Each structure stands twice: as C-alpha cells, then as structure tokens.
Amino acid sequence: MVWYSFMRDPMRRRTKPSDKPEAHPLLRLVDPERVPVHVAIIMDGNGRWAKARGLQRMEGHKAGIEAVRQAVSAASNLGVRYLTLYAFSVENWKRPATEVRALFQLLQRFLRSEAESIMKNGVRFRTIGRTDDLPPSVKKLLREMEAKTAHAGGCTLTLALSYGGRTEIADACDGLVREALAGRLTAKVTEEDVARHLYAPDLPDPDLLIRTSGEYRVSNFLLWQIAYAELAILDIFWPDFTEEHFYEAVLDYQRRERRYGGVSPGTEGQGATGARSSS
Ligand code: FPP
C-alpha cells in the first residue's frame, strides 16, 4: 500500500511509518489482495460540465486535469499497477481546430507541470495510439517522458492519444500481413498473434473500465482488450471525479464474481449465487 498522495504535493511524501497519514475510510475497505491490476478510464463529460456552469468547453477540460490527478493518486494509493486514460480519440480530430489545439496545449502544460512528480513517484509513462499524428512539440515531450521513465518500477500511466480501438485492430492486422508477406507467419492467425501487434502488447488487459457521464458506451476504447473487463458507469461528469469515486468503483468491482465464460466453483447445475456475477 502506498500512503502518499501522488502528484498533488510530492514534497510531502512520507517515509517514516509514524508519518503515515490516515488512509481514506473507503480505502480501508478495499481488499488489497483483489485490487484490479489494470484500470482503464473513459474521461467523459468535460463539455457538459462546463455548459452546466455557463462556461466555455475548454474550462471543462481544464477542470478535468484535477480529476486526472485524483485518478492517478487513487490508483497509486490502491496499488493499481496500470492506469490507462482515454485522453484523445481518433474521432476527436473532428472537433473544432481551436479546441484540438487548446487540448494539446493543456496536455503539454500537464506533462511539464507533473514531470517531476511522475519521476519522483516511480511512475512509468507511456502512450498508445497513432501518436505520430500528434503535433511535433507534443510528440517530442511524450517521447522524452517515455524515455525518462522507461525503467520506473511503479504504476504505469498510459495515455491513449489519437487512439481508436478499431484503428488499433486494423494496425495490428497490417502488422500481421507484413509478417506474413515476409514469410514469418505461416500458420493460422491466433489471438496471441493479434495481441502481439497491439500498440502496447505487454500491458495486461484491463480488469476494470470506468466511464463517467453516465453513458453506457465503450466509445471505441481498447476494444480488443476489454473483452472481459468489468464496467463501472458513473453518473458524474469527468471534472467531478474524485479519489472516492475510484475507491467506490473498486469496492463494487470486488463484490463481483468474474467467471470468464465459465461457472462459479461448486455451482455447476445450480442457479445464480448471491454475489453479482459476470460472464
Ligand atoms: C471528454 O469530454 C474529454 C476529452 C475528449 C478529453 C479529455 C481531456 C482531459 C481530461 C484533459 C486533458 C487530459 C490529460 C491527460 C492531460 P468531452 O469534451 O467529450 O465532453 P462532452 O461529452 O460533455 O462534450
């Protein structure tokens, strides 16, 4: 269990047990043995959050930055090993150029302001998506962060940028075709073959997918990888997301039973168990 609050004030990181701040009451209810290894988040509702307050859409994105900090802090406190955030989809290029530009400026500011904290806290920073399509200055900053944190041993924070689930699968197929044309793929294509051509083949599949704004959609996010993910749909806009929402989603996740298409041990031929179950 990590006791410090990630990113908000890294200088206050406590090292002596006597200095440990009280863990959040919700955090104390979490079973540390069954924390999801990989949590993915669709951060939705920045625009509606701003509109509800009579503000410009960009104010919603700015407010969303604090929610990103909350998510990373909660993941760190929980001991989640991988956190993947959907920051910019391939479809988001259709937004007005001014919003796209402002979003990338915000991303750059975020990376610059959090760089020290990311490194201090042993976070490994990564990206997935068609990142070659991003503005050169953003790409440069992302590559620097990835290189500087490549050997970090803490939580892996992955930003999905210019990302689309179908695009990723198409790109993986492209890789397989190239392999076949080079004579390195001669047998029938397996799931493992596809998986090794994904953008980050070493990331485990998400156990839990959180989405804000109350929409029951997966919006082209990690389509291959979320086959057996548990879904948590939160009825709040992204800027209102706090650590508590993350802890509650994990507690709900821990009440579920994951069967991956099988049956619960000892219940063959019986009806449903009391626990919420998922196939
Ligand atoms: C969805 O809200 C949010 C986005 C498309 C961008 C997410 C960006 C941030 C949270 C800020 C920057 C992120 C990082 C990682 C620095 P929306 O605009 O689709 O909201 P709406 O559906 O209400 O219009």
Residues whose N, C-alpha, C, O or C-beta is under 5 A from the ligand:
A	BS01	FPP	M43 D44 G45 N46 G47 R48 W49 H61 G64 I65 V68 Y86 A87 L106 L107 F110
